[in-house]
Amino acid sequence: SLTSASSFGFYSISSDFSQQFSSFEFQIEELNLILIQGNLQFRLRNSLRNWDSLSV
């Protein structure tokens, strides 16, 4: 029973770690999306600015 208790403790620790890791991966994906959106908005603003200077 001692070995089963220790293995259960290890399992709960590993499952907690995997949950934390998956949430960490999710945060990284969210950050990537935010960076991509910001980059697109920046490019759009630059192209609009260039277009304004061309039209003038």
Secondary structure, 3 states (H helix, E strand, C coil): CHHHHHHHHHHHHHHHHHHHHHHHHHHHHHHHHHHHHHHHHHHHHHHHHHHHHHHC
